[in-house]
């Protein structure tokens, strides 16, 4: 009887072992089939915060208590504010630390480099000017909102410089006229002196009038909304009018102006499309006249200024070449700046304002084109105005 009991004991122990093994094998599978608990909300942001942040136009960064970036918008990455889940700029990180410490909302304007490999230039290139607002977001996070103010800042500086330059340029002829008037009064008994001073006053008045007119033109160009409804502009006709307006001054300086129009090309009738563009005819005339004026002003007697109109692919090109003094390579990049004069003495003698080429640049940009220059000292300069060609299939209600 004891032998039978022992056999049952051994069998029972074996059965228990088998059951334990089966349970061990099946347990993971049973566990995998059980539903897992829902993960905690991403970043543990306050309820509804993620939805609000998603619709903000500003660049958005959210930082947790460990200064780890838990959320950053595409704009924040594009501006180079975040890298490897950290704020890149120490100025921003310091502002976040102060807000976390005292819980006060802070606003600041910062100039930040655009990237780790970009060295800020003296002209502001490579610098991102931003408006920053940093505020607590719940008890565990800090919110950073960044607005790009680079363009607005640059425009503000351009306007400030423009006003300063205009004030200086207006002051010169006005002061000269006042001084000449006083001197002429003192020389009232000398008809020859009076005549001489009167002539100088006339020249200064003409210079002042030209300056005011070009300032008005430039102001009009900078206000894109003030441009008239675009109309088809025959560039050949615009060039003829521009040259006609300049002819008297050129003849007085002994400079010959020649023209070759697109309709005078080598191809037969109909081979060359009309040299027409969409835009403002008066502005196109002004741009060409300024280029021709510039060529005449910097050319000596007995030389020539050539104006050529061609249609190249999908654009109309107006090329103005002179045989003047040329432009040093170091100065070529500055000729389109406002009030820049290559030779101030020559500009004063010819009544130049330093705005002519700047106006050309703005006219080109307003019409979707560009202007370029090639020059060599002592050999002359060539300016090329390129404007998009008006095609027949572009005709619509606007024509």
C-alpha angles and dihedrals in degrees: 000000000000089000090056091049090052092052091052090049092053092047092049091051091051092050091051090051092052091050092050090051093050091049090050092053097045098040096082091049093051089048091051091054094053113093113254119231115261114266117249115267112283113270090353089255118172114274112282094007094111092054092051094047091051093064099045116114092211124086106267130209126174119196127192129216091277092055090251116144106238096174134020130169124230089254091056090056092044091054090050094242096131133045129165091355092302134105107256100207120068090211091062093043091052091051090051091051093053093048092049090050100052103015094232122141112242133197125195143161116226138182108217131180111251093232145349092266098044119098111204111244127224090249093055095262113147093025125114114206109203140175110224130198118185121188139162114265107200118312098301106042143053122213122217119194117188127189122192109235097165096111094044091049092049091049090050091052092047091052092047092051091045093053091048092050093046091050091052094045093048092047093059100061093035091054091046092052091048092050093047091049091052092047092048090052090054090050095047091127092056110074093188093054092045090053092049094049091045090056091051091048089053091053092049091047090052090049091050091049092050091048093051091047093051092046089054090049092049091048090051091051093050090056100072093187092062094063114113122246105285114256132181109279121199102218093196090059092043090054092050091052093046092050091047090055090052099041097090094053091045093051090050090055094044093245119140120219119205128185136199114186130205091245089059092061124134094255122092124256111302094015093102120051115233113277094242132144135181113251149071112325095206091053092050090051090049093051093051092044091053091052092049091044089052092051092049093046094055097042129089127230114283095032130110137235113204124201117194127181119198138166110229118182106302098348143070115230126201111193119193115188127181136182094224136126095295129218126273113244091242091058101043093091092056102051093095094053118113113265092002113147123186092202111019093188092054090045092054091049093050096038095248117169101195091238101091099090092039088057090050090054092050093047090052093049093046089055094046094256141102143228127221137182138211120188144164124193111254093010103070138245137276121207119192122199112196122193130174112264118245106234127205091241089058090069113116141126090321091068 
